[in-house]
């Protein structure tokens, strides 16, 4: 049985998720949570750059 790297539970299948430039093999629940956290972090960074008037590429 494969083991999730995030929660250390044995699961039937692992899902590959790319988070912060790294590919992780996680269970479905941890993969969904990681995607949501990455999306929120991206939106927060965009909002901060907007407030600071950042016009560069990212």
C-alpha positions, 0 to 999 in steps of 0.5 A: 500500500502506498503512503501519503507523504503529507499525512502518513496514511496508507491509501489505495492511490496517490495523486501527483500534485505540483506545489511550489515547483515540486511534484508531490505524491499525496492522497486525494484529501491532501492534494485538494488541500495543497491545491487550495493553499497554493491558489490562496498564496498566489492570490495573496501575492498578487494582491500585495503586488497590486497594493505596492504598484509592482509592474514587473513580470512574475 
